[in-house]
């Protein structure tokens, strides 16, 4: 996609990067990214995606802005209290970059509506704050063959990984699914929500920015994505560590049992 004179000036610092350049910036402009959540992770993520020139950003969130959000959800401001987050976030993107189209989905994503929401996008970035949404989104991404960048926040820690489970790795084995990393959600009540446990506001900015880096990497094509690797951030000691994980042949999405079941279905060509 051709860049206008205004876009060439706006993205000048990207264009001089050999690893991005004009072709990479054009791919960012053509990209369609669905962001789950306009909260602590989604706020910096959306801002940096918009600044980078992602052409279309879909935002899924059914919540409204509250005063307690503003300690970390920096895309919203005090005058936005009571407004739908998708509306506030869309307005912020418009101020930041008029070349970006925002599609607001004022709803909660579920296993039922996820396929329809994902269909119009190239990649999904999940910044949700609950396990049911994370599993619904990751499963839907596998079935829709969409890459997934997913992150989570604790009080003083965060984690991030990229899932491309619909593809195979260099060794010919399937890439791991989210369920290869976390086979099942923790028991209800074992992990207190943010409202009870608290969270360091600036940590959300760090993790959301790292999510944006992974999304931009996916389209611009530089470096090595976090496929099969979980980045863990400890804000207390300011340590970054990476844990490698692989495909679990027993996982229910692309494990041996799932593959055999698919092969036995009527009409299968495998």
N, C-alpha and C positions, 0 to 999 in steps of 0.2 A: 504494500500500500504506500502511495506517495505521501511524503510529508510536506506540509505547507511551509512557507517562509517563517511563520510564527512558531511552528513546531520545531523547525531546524534550530532556531535560536533557543527555544525552551529546553530542548534536549541536547544542547551542545556538548555538555560534559559526558553524556552517554556516547554521542556520535564519535568523539575522539578516542574512545576506548576501543582498542583493536578487537576485544572479545565481544563487543556489542555492535558498534558501528551502525551504519544505515540499515543493513538487512535485519539486524537484531531489533532495532527500534521499530522497524516496519512490522515485525512479528508481534511486538508488544502492542502496537496500535491495532492489529487485527485480532488480538486475543480477547476471549470472553471468559471472565473468571467469576465464579459464584462464591461469595463469602458468607459463611454461616456465622451469624452473630455480629452485632455492631457494638460490642461491649469492650471489656478490657483488652483482649487480643485483637478484636476486629477494628477497634478505633485506629491504632497506629498502622495496622495492616492496610486498611482502606486508604488512609492518607498517602502511604508510600506507593501503593499501586497506582493511585491517581496521579501522583507526582511523576511516576515513571512512565506514564502514558499508556497504561492498559486501556484498550479501546472501550470495552464494556465491562462494568462491574455490577453484578447482581448482588443485592444485600438481602439476606433472610433474617428477620427478627420481628417478634410480635410484642416486644416490650416497649415501655415508654421511659423517658429520661427521668431519673430521680436525683435528688441532691447527693445522695451517697455514692452515685456512679462517678461523679466528677473528679474524685481523687485519682482515678486511673483511666477513665474513658474520655480521652482528651479530644476526641472529635466533636464532642458536645460541649455546650457552655451553659452558664447559669440561666440565660434567657430561654434555653431549650427545655427546662424542667416541665414535665407533663406532655411534651410532644412525643410522637412515635419516633423511636430511634432511627428507623429507616428514613424518615423524613428529614430529621436533623442531619444525619450522615450524608444524605444526598445533597442537601444544601451546602454543606461544608465542601464536598467534592466540587460542586459548581463554582465555588469561590476560588478553589485551588487550581482547577484545570478545566476550562470549558470544552476541551476536546474529548473529554471522557463522558460516555453515556452511562447513567446509573439507572438500573432497573430495581425498583423497590418491591420486595415481597414481604408484606406485613403479615406474616404467618409464622407458625412454628413448624419446622421441618420434621416429618415423621417418616416411618417406613412406608406409609401409604402414599404420601404426596412427593416423596423424594425423587422417584423416577421422572415425574413430569417436570420438576424443577431443574434437575440436572441436564435434561435433554438439550437445552439451549446453550450450554456452556462447555468450554474446552477443558476446564480444570476447576477443582473445588478446593477451597481453603477453609478448614473447619476450626473456628475459634469458640465453639460452644463450651458451656460450663457444666455439662451433665453427661453421664455415661450413656443413657438411653439414646441421646442424640448422636453421640460419637459412633456408637455401633450401627445405628440406622444409616448414618451418612456413609460410613466406610463400606458397609455391605452394598449400599446402593451404587457407590462409585465402582465397586468391583463388577457388578452386573451391567452397569452402563459403560464400562471400559473408560472410566475417567480417572486421570491422576488425582491424587489427594495429598494435600499438605495439611497436616494436623498437629496441633500443639495443645498443651495443657499447662495450667498454673497451679502451684501450691502456695503456701504462705510466703516462703522465701526461695522456692525452686520452680523450675519450669522444664518442659521437655518438648521436643520437636522431631518429627520424622516426615519423610515423603513416602507415600505408598503408590506403587504402580503394579498392583497385583495382577492386572490383566495382561502383563507382558512377562517375558522371560529374561533371565540374566545372561551374562556372557557364557556361563557354564551350561546353558540350555535348560536349567531348572526354573520353575516358576518363581517370580519374585514373591516375597512374603506379603501376606495380607495383614491388616490391622489385628486380626484374630490370631495370627502367628505370634505377634508380639504380646498381646493381651487376650488370651483365649476367651475370657469371660469377665464381665464387670464385677467389681467387688460387692460384697453383700450390702444390701440397703442399710444406710446409717453408719457404715464403717468409715466413710470419708465425709467429714462435715462440709457443707457448702461454704462458699466465700463469705456469706453474710454472718456465719457463725465463727469461722476460723480466722478470717481476715486475709489480706493479701497486700504485699508491698506494691504500691502503685507503679513505681518506675520499672519494676520487673515486667509488668504487662507491656510496657513500651519496648523493652528489650526483646521479649519473645515475639511480639507482634511484628517488630521490624525484621527479625530473623525469618519469620514466616514470609514476609514480603520478599526477602532475598531468595528464598527457595522458589517462590512463584515466578519471579523475574528470571531466575536461572532456567526454569523449565522452558521458557519461550525464547530467551536470548541464546541459550545453549552453551554457556561458559561453565567451566569447573566441573565439580563432581557433586551430584545431588545426594541427599540423605536417604537413598534407597537402601534398605537393609541396615540402616544405622540410626540409632536414637541419640540425639544430642540432648545432654542433661546439663542444666545450668543451676549452680548453687550460688545464690546471691550472698549468703552469709560469708563464704570464703572466696567469692568471686572466682569459682572454678568452673571450667567447661570440660566435660568429659563425653566421650562417644562410646556407646555400647553397640556392638554388632549383633544382629539377629538374622535368622534365615527362615526359609520356607519350612513350615511344619506340615509334613505329609498327612497329618490327621486333621488339619483344619477343615471346617465345613464348607469353605467356599471353593478352593481349588486343590484340596487334598485328594488322595487316591480315591476315597469313597465318593466324593462329589463328582470326580471325573468319570468314575465307573457308572454312576447313576445317570449322568448326562449321556453317556454312550449308549445306554440301554433304552433311552426314551424313543418313542416312535418318531421317525423322520430324521434321526441323528445320522450324520455322515461321517462320524469319527470311527 
